[in-house]
């Protein structure tokens, strides 16, 4: 994400759809559950309350507040969080049923700003999983790589305002939700997410999961 972008969340990655406010109702296994209040500037990792591992800090993510709400701030160039283990089974391979939810406050929105990602940015088509908060009409919401697999927001969520953003994939159709309302959807049979990269927050993987993408 770009300078001045904030992530403040319950961030849920689940095998089936979960509904999230400031609490999370779990409809499947909860792999990642991050709370901005649990991270402090200088911490080596962000504690994950889900079944996946803690996420190591890269760069210099900062904790803070937007009014009274705890946030984690990423600079959009060097800051990110990532695990070391590959994303769990169920989030990768052919037709992975997935739910992502995040509370996001973004003062200035660029073309493609990654909230959470795994897979492989760069192809083949359908191999990436990046949930985004960007302005690009083709992949500003979801980057699966390739025109048949990418999704844009149907009207970019307003900047400088808290939004609850969500993504679901049921094995055939990808859907994105803005503040509880369906915003866009696309059928994408054959989606097959690359299996060997970890889960990252604020960046995407490329080179077969070997490098965090510098363009956030």
RABEL-V129064 format. One record per pair of residues at least 6 apart in sequence whose ideal C-beta (glycine too) atoms are under 7 Angstrom apart, sorted by sequence separation. I is the first residue (numbers start at 1). J is the second residue. D is the distance in Angstrom with one decimal. If there is no record, write none. Layout:
i:I j:J d:D
i:I j:J d:D
This chain:
i:12 j:18 d:5.0
i:18 j:24 d:5.8
i:19 j:25 d:4.9
i:24 j:30 d:6.9
i:48 j:54 d:5.0
i:65 j:71 d:6.3
i:74 j:80 d:6.7
i:90 j:96 d:6.1
i:134 j:140 d:3.7
i:144 j:150 d:5.9
i:157 j:163 d:4.7
i:177 j:183 d:6.0
i:18 j:25 d:5.7
i:39 j:46 d:4.8
i:47 j:54 d:5.5
i:48 j:55 d:6.1
i:63 j:70 d:6.9
i:64 j:71 d:5.5
i:91 j:98 d:5.7
i:106 j:113 d:7.0
i:120 j:127 d:4.8
i:121 j:128 d:4.9
i:132 j:139 d:6.8
i:143 j:150 d:5.7
i:168 j:175 d:5.0
i:175 j:182 d:6.1
i:176 j:183 d:5.1
i:205 j:212 d:6.4
i:206 j:213 d:5.0
i:12 j:20 d:5.5
i:18 j:26 d:5.4
i:46 j:54 d:6.5
i:119 j:127 d:5.6
i:120 j:128 d:5.7
i:132 j:140 d:5.8
i:142 j:150 d:6.2
i:157 j:165 d:6.9
i:176 j:184 d:5.2
i:197 j:205 d:4.1
i:205 j:213 d:6.7
i:18 j:27 d:5.0
i:24 j:33 d:6.6
i:38 j:47 d:5.0
i:45 j:54 d:4.4
i:46 j:55 d:4.7
i:63 j:72 d:6.0
i:64 j:73 d:5.8
i:119 j:128 d:4.1
i:121 j:130 d:6.6
i:132 j:141 d:5.8
i:138 j:147 d:6.9
i:142 j:151 d:4.0
i:167 j:176 d:5.4
i:203 j:212 d:4.5
i:204 j:213 d:4.2
i:10 j:20 d:5.4
i:17 j:27 d:5.4
i:45 j:55 d:6.1
i:119 j:129 d:4.2
i:132 j:142 d:6.5
i:141 j:151 d:4.7
i:166 j:176 d:7.0
i:175 j:185 d:4.3
i:203 j:213 d:5.7
i:16 j:27 d:4.1
i:45 j:56 d:5.0
i:46 j:57 d:6.6
i:61 j:72 d:5.6
i:62 j:73 d:4.5
i:104 j:115 d:6.3
i:118 j:129 d:5.3
i:131 j:142 d:6.1
i:132 j:143 d:6.0
i:139 j:150 d:3.9
i:141 j:152 d:5.5
i:166 j:177 d:4.1
i:174 j:185 d:6.6
i:10 j:22 d:6.4
i:12 j:24 d:5.0
i:14 j:26 d:6.2
i:16 j:28 d:3.6
i:34 j:46 d:5.8
i:44 j:56 d:6.6
i:45 j:57 d:6.0
i:61 j:73 d:6.6
i:117 j:129 d:6.1
i:130 j:142 d:6.9
i:138 j:150 d:5.2
i:140 j:152 d:4.6
i:141 j:153 d:4.6
i:173 j:185 d:5.7
i:174 j:186 d:5.4
i:196 j:208 d:6.6
i:197 j:209 d:2.8
i:200 j:212 d:6.3
i:14 j:27 d:6.2
i:15 j:28 d:3.5
i:44 j:57 d:6.1
i:61 j:74 d:5.7
i:102 j:115 d:5.2
i:117 j:130 d:3.9
i:130 j:143 d:4.0
i:139 j:152 d:6.4
i:140 j:153 d:5.2
i:165 j:178 d:6.5
i:173 j:186 d:7.0
i:196 j:209 d:5.0
i:203 j:216 d:5.4
i:10 j:24 d:5.3
i:14 j:28 d:4.4
i:15 j:29 d:5.3
i:34 j:48 d:6.2
i:43 j:57 d:6.3
i:102 j:116 d:7.0
i:138 j:152 d:5.3
i:173 j:187 d:5.1
i:174 j:188 d:5.7
i:202 j:216 d:6.2
i:14 j:29 d:6.4
i:33 j:48 d:6.4
i:116 j:131 d:5.3
i:128 j:143 d:5.6
i:129 j:144 d:6.5
i:137 j:152 d:4.2
i:163 j:178 d:6.4
i:164 j:179 d:5.4
i:172 j:187 d:6.0
i:194 j:209 d:6.7
i:14 j:30 d:5.4
i:32 j:48 d:5.7
i:33 j:49 d:4.0
i:59 j:75 d:6.7
i:100 j:116 d:5.9
i:114 j:130 d:5.2
i:115 j:131 d:4.9
i:128 j:144 d:5.3
i:136 j:152 d:6.0
i:140 j:156 d:6.3
i:163 j:179 d:5.8
i:164 j:180 d:6.5
i:14 j:31 d:7.0
i:33 j:50 d:4.1
i:115 j:132 d:6.4
i:128 j:145 d:4.1
i:172 j:189 d:5.6
i:12 j:30 d:6.0
i:13 j:31 d:4.5
i:32 j:50 d:4.6
i:61 j:79 d:4.6
i:114 j:132 d:5.7
i:115 j:133 d:5.8
i:126 j:144 d:5.4
i:127 j:145 d:5.7
i:13 j:32 d:4.4
i:31 j:50 d:4.9
i:59 j:78 d:3.5
i:60 j:79 d:6.2
i:113 j:132 d:5.8
i:126 j:145 d:6.5
i:30 j:50 d:4.6
i:31 j:51 d:5.5
i:32 j:52 d:5.3
i:59 j:79 d:3.7
i:61 j:81 d:6.9
i:112 j:132 d:5.5
i:113 j:133 d:5.0
i:125 j:145 d:5.7
i:126 j:146 d:5.9
i:11 j:32 d:5.9
i:12 j:33 d:6.2
i:30 j:51 d:6.7
i:31 j:52 d:4.3
i:41 j:62 d:4.8
i:58 j:79 d:6.7
i:59 j:80 d:6.4
i:113 j:134 d:4.8
i:125 j:146 d:3.0
i:135 j:156 d:4.8
i:157 j:178 d:5.5
i:11 j:33 d:7.0
i:29 j:51 d:6.0
i:41 j:63 d:4.9
i:58 j:80 d:4.6
i:112 j:134 d:4.2
i:121 j:143 d:6.8
i:123 j:145 d:5.3
i:169 j:191 d:7.0
i:10 j:33 d:6.7
i:11 j:34 d:4.5
i:40 j:63 d:5.1
i:58 j:81 d:6.9
i:111 j:134 d:5.1
i:122 j:145 d:6.9
i:125 j:148 d:6.4
i:126 j:149 d:4.6
i:151 j:174 d:5.8
i:153 j:176 d:6.8
i:39 j:63 d:5.4
i:57 j:81 d:5.7
i:58 j:82 d:6.5
i:109 j:133 d:6.6
i:110 j:134 d:6.1
i:111 j:135 d:5.5
i:112 j:136 d:5.6
i:121 j:145 d:6.4
i:125 j:149 d:5.9
i:133 j:157 d:6.6
i:9 j:34 d:6.0
i:10 j:35 d:6.4
i:56 j:81 d:6.6
i:109 j:134 d:6.5
i:110 j:135 d:6.8
i:111 j:136 d:4.5
i:142 j:167 d:6.2
i:151 j:176 d:6.0
i:55 j:81 d:3.8
i:56 j:82 d:6.0
i:109 j:135 d:5.4
i:9 j:36 d:6.2
i:55 j:82 d:5.9
i:91 j:118 d:6.6
i:106 j:133 d:5.6
i:112 j:139 d:6.1
i:8 j:36 d:4.5
i:55 j:83 d:5.4
i:112 j:140 d:6.4
i:7 j:36 d:7.0
i:104 j:133 d:5.6
i:111 j:140 d:6.8
i:154 j:183 d:5.0
i:53 j:83 d:5.0
i:153 j:183 d:6.0
i:154 j:184 d:4.5
i:52 j:83 d:6.2
i:53 j:84 d:6.9
i:87 j:118 d:4.0
i:100 j:131 d:4.8
i:112 j:143 d:6.6
i:153 j:184 d:6.4
i:53 j:85 d:5.7
i:133 j:165 d:6.3
i:142 j:174 d:6.0
i:152 j:184 d:6.8
i:37 j:70 d:4.1
i:39 j:72 d:5.3
i:151 j:184 d:5.7
i:36 j:70 d:4.3
i:71 j:105 d:6.5
i:142 j:176 d:6.4
i:36 j:71 d:5.2
i:46 j:81 d:5.2
i:141 j:176 d:4.6
i:151 j:186 d:5.2
i:36 j:72 d:4.8
i:52 j:88 d:6.1
i:131 j:167 d:4.8
i:66 j:105 d:5.3
i:149 j:188 d:5.1
i:148 j:188 d:6.4
i:149 j:191 d:6.1
i:141 j:184 d:6.4
i:144 j:188 d:6.9
i:109 j:156 d:6.1
i:144 j:191 d:6.2
i:109 j:159 d:5.1
i:115 j:165 d:6.9
i:108 j:159 d:6.0
i:107 j:159 d:6.0
i:106 j:159 d:5.9
i:107 j:160 d:4.9
i:31 j:88 d:5.5
i:105 j:162 d:5.2
i:8 j:66 d:6.7
i:103 j:162 d:6.4
i:104 j:163 d:5.6
i:6 j:66 d:6.1
i:31 j:91 d:6.8
i:8 j:69 d:5.6
i:103 j:164 d:5.7
i:104 j:165 d:5.6
i:8 j:70 d:6.3
i:8 j:71 d:4.0
i:101 j:164 d:7.0
i:102 j:165 d:5.4
i:7 j:71 d:6.9
i:8 j:72 d:6.8
i:126 j:190 d:6.3
i:129 j:193 d:5.0
i:6 j:71 d:4.3
i:7 j:72 d:5.2
i:101 j:166 d:4.6
i:126 j:191 d:4.8
i:127 j:192 d:6.6
i:100 j:166 d:6.6
i:126 j:192 d:5.5
i:127 j:193 d:6.3
i:128 j:194 d:7.0
i:6 j:73 d:5.4
i:7 j:74 d:6.5
i:100 j:167 d:4.4
i:127 j:194 d:4.4
i:5 j:74 d:6.1
i:99 j:168 d:5.1
i:5 j:76 d:5.9
i:98 j:169 d:4.9
i:3 j:75 d:5.4
i:97 j:169 d:6.2
i:1 j:74 d:5.0
i:3 j:76 d:5.3
i:96 j:169 d:6.7
i:97 j:170 d:5.8
i:2 j:76 d:3.5
i:97 j:171 d:5.3
i:119 j:193 d:4.6
i:120 j:194 d:3.9
i:130 j:204 d:4.9
i:1 j:76 d:4.8
i:15 j:90 d:4.7
i:119 j:194 d:4.4
i:95 j:171 d:4.2
i:128 j:204 d:7.0
i:120 j:197 d:6.3
i:13 j:91 d:6.7
i:119 j:197 d:6.1
i:118 j:197 d:5.2
i:118 j:198 d:6.6
i:16 j:97 d:6.2
i:18 j:99 d:5.2
i:20 j:101 d:4.0
i:118 j:199 d:4.9
i:15 j:97 d:5.6
i:17 j:99 d:4.8
i:118 j:200 d:6.7
i:15 j:98 d:7.0
i:16 j:99 d:6.6
i:18 j:101 d:6.5
i:116 j:199 d:6.8
i:117 j:200 d:5.2
i:121 j:204 d:4.3
i:116 j:200 d:7.0
i:121 j:205 d:6.2
i:122 j:206 d:4.8
i:13 j:98 d:6.9
i:14 j:99 d:4.6
i:116 j:201 d:5.3
i:120 j:205 d:6.1
i:121 j:206 d:4.6
i:117 j:203 d:6.8
i:119 j:205 d:6.6
i:120 j:206 d:6.6
i:12 j:99 d:6.5
i:13 j:100 d:5.7
i:117 j:204 d:4.3
i:118 j:205 d:6.6
i:114 j:202 d:6.0
i:117 j:205 d:6.5
i:120 j:208 d:5.7
i:12 j:101 d:4.6
i:114 j:203 d:5.7
i:120 j:209 d:6.2
i:11 j:101 d:6.7
i:114 j:204 d:5.1
i:10 j:101 d:6.9
i:11 j:102 d:4.8
i:121 j:213 d:5.4
i:9 j:102 d:4.6
i:10 j:103 d:6.7
i:9 j:103 d:4.6
i:7 j:102 d:6.8
i:8 j:103 d:5.4
i:95 j:191 d:6.2
i:7 j:104 d:5.9
i:8 j:105 d:5.9
i:96 j:193 d:5.5
i:94 j:192 d:4.7
i:6 j:105 d:4.3
i:93 j:192 d:6.4
i:6 j:106 d:6.6
i:93 j:193 d:6.5
i:5 j:106 d:4.7
i:92 j:193 d:4.6
i:5 j:107 d:6.7
i:91 j:193 d:6.9
i:92 j:194 d:6.7
i:93 j:195 d:5.9
i:114 j:216 d:5.7
i:4 j:107 d:4.4
i:92 j:195 d:4.2
i:113 j:216 d:6.3
i:4 j:108 d:5.5
i:1 j:106 d:6.8
i:11 j:116 d:6.5
i:2 j:108 d:5.9
i:2 j:110 d:4.8
i:5 j:113 d:6.4
i:7 j:115 d:6.8
i:86 j:195 d:6.3
i:86 j:196 d:5.2
i:87 j:197 d:6.6
i:2 j:113 d:6.3
i:86 j:197 d:6.5
i:87 j:198 d:6.4
i:1 j:113 d:4.4
i:86 j:198 d:6.1
i:87 j:199 d:5.2
i:1 j:114 d:6.9
i:85 j:198 d:6.0
i:84 j:198 d:5.9
i:83 j:198 d:4.0
i:82 j:198 d:5.3
i:83 j:199 d:5.1
i:82 j:199 d:7.0
i:82 j:200 d:4.1
i:81 j:200 d:6.7
i:80 j:200 d:5.9
i:81 j:201 d:4.2
i:80 j:201 d:6.4
i:81 j:202 d:6.3
i:80 j:202 d:4.2
i:79 j:202 d:6.1
i:80 j:203 d:3.8
i:74 j:202 d:4.3
i:82 j:212 d:6.5
i:80 j:212 d:5.8
i:77 j:216 d:6.9
i:76 j:216 d:4.9
i:55 j:201 d:6.1
i:52 j:199 d:6.1
i:17 j:168 d:5.3
i:58 j:212 d:6.8
i:32 j:199 d:6.1
i:7 j:201 d:6.9
i:7 j:202 d:6.9
i:1 j:202 d:5.7
i:1 j:216 d:5.6
